[in-house]
Amino acid sequence: MTELSLLPDARRRVVRTNVVAVAVYMVFLVAITGTSAVVTGHTWLAVAGVAAGLTLVAATAASAVRAADRSRLAFGDGTYTVLGSGRPRRFTAAQVSTAALVTHMSLGAGATHHLIVAGPTKPLVHLVGQMWDHAQLTAMAQDLAANGVPITSVTEPITPRALRTRDARLMAGWRARPRLTALAAVAVAVVLVAVVVTVVAVLMAVTTGA
């Protein structure tokens, strides 16, 4: 069995990317709670917003470090295991219909290489260059090929939408539009924070008035 872990540069990149992403949510949180504090006169809302934001950043950093530590690619004998931040993903070569080794594609965080392993209708796993070195993904692709999996090599720059058009099995619909997906996630987070802050402020106002 071959087992690969994140290289030091990739570990740092994973932690940094996650912290920067959650920092954006922290800015929105602080802005909303700060505005609510000014409107309602409850200064504790601003303090609570800052505290919640800092706690979220710290928790995200700790979670990213743990995820980077446990991230593994293990393969051999026709079996494959991918460990990361979520539940382990396991599959066999017999479950794989196709795979693509992409040299240059961006999912919103800068163009990099990818290895996409797909089943009959959708991706089984999508490995990105921000985490995995090109040589690591190539080694896994070669093992897949040795077990009879057809590998497509995409050397020219390509967009997620173009790759999905080429073969829908290789790209989930939400990944094909990374900017729209990111904007939708931010919008949902902002709305949720605004609703929570508004409800708390109203309850505090009612309690104070009583």
Sequence and secondary structure as in RCSB ss.txt:
>XXXX:A:sequence
MTELSLLPDARRRVVRTNVVAVAVYMVFLVAITGTSAVVTGHTWLAVAGVAAGLTLVAATAASAVRAADRSRLAF
GDGTYTVLGSGRPRRFTAAQVSTAALVTHMSLGAGATHHLIVAGPTKPLVHLVGQMWDHAQLTAMAQDLAANGVP
ITSVTEPITPRALRTRDARLMAGWRARPRLTALAAVAVAVVLVAVVVTVVAVLMAVTTGA
>XXXX:A:secstr
 EEEE  HHHHHHHHHHHHHHHHHHHHHHHHHHHHHHHHH  THHHHHHHHHHHHHHHHHHHHHHHHHHH EEEE
ETTEEEEESSSS EEEEGGG  EEEEEEEE SSS  EEEEEEE SSSEEEEEETTTS HHHHHHHHHHHHHTT  
EEEE S   HHHHHHH GGGS TTTTSHHHHHHHHHHHHHHHHHHHHHHHHHHHHHHHH 
